[in-house]
Amino acid sequence: MKYLRPKIFGFSWKNCGKPDDPAVMKTLDLSPDPIGIPGDVTASAAGSTSVKLAAPLAVNVTLEKEVAGFWVKIPCLEEIGSCHYPDGCQLLDMSDFYLPNVDLPYWLTNGNYRVEGVLGSQGQELGCLK
């Protein structure tokens, strides 16, 4: 029997910050499409900012899964999930990621997910991406 790897389909994104947020994402691409798990993912992105950015830049990530019509927050486990990253610049330095095979029940691995990341510095929101 051949093992089928889970895949991520339907990736899309949008800016979700306030109109006057200084940081805006212009492009964001992930490959391959669809994304296989486990497997390597390459991210390429471009954005603009109206203010000078200096490390550390905090990133707050909220990961939710749709369960029976409701969005349920996934906790932060081993740096994956709804996590706070005190220095997002370390994440930005990486463009290649490895998605490990996590032994999760079927209802948790399949379905709709949404992720929101908020970039901030010294308590001020700089930008938001969904």
HUFENBEL-V176486 format. One line per field, one symbol per residue. phi: phi as a letter, one per 20 degrees, with the letter a starting at -180 (. if undefined). Layout:
phi = ???
//
This chain:
phi = .eeeffcddmfbbbfcffgeffdceebbcdbfcfeecfrecddcbbbcbecfdcfedfcddddcceclndedfefeclmcoedddfcffffffeddcdefedfdfgfeedpecccccdebblmdfdabcd
//
